[in-house]
Amino acid sequence: MKPMIEIIAKALVDHPEQVAVQEVQKERLTVYELSVHPEDMGKVIGKQGRIARALRTVVTAAAVKENKRIAIDIV
């Protein structure tokens, strides 16, 4: 999951070298924390959160195939 999130995020931003994804394990949930350059925050979130929602949908669909529960936090 982590490489897929990085690839998608790097394609969206102007500063791809500052894209970082950290994996945090909670009880039965894996949380991926996505951090980007402050200028790129709007590009990752999108108008009314549409880009962020689409990113979460794609990653959640991939996780369902592997029987995992995940979440993405944009930090």
Secondary structure, DSSP 4 states (H G I P E B T S, - for coil): -HHHHHHHHHHH-S-GGG-EEEEEEETTEEEEEEE--GGGHHHHH-GGGHHHHHHHHHHHHHHHHTT--EEEEE-
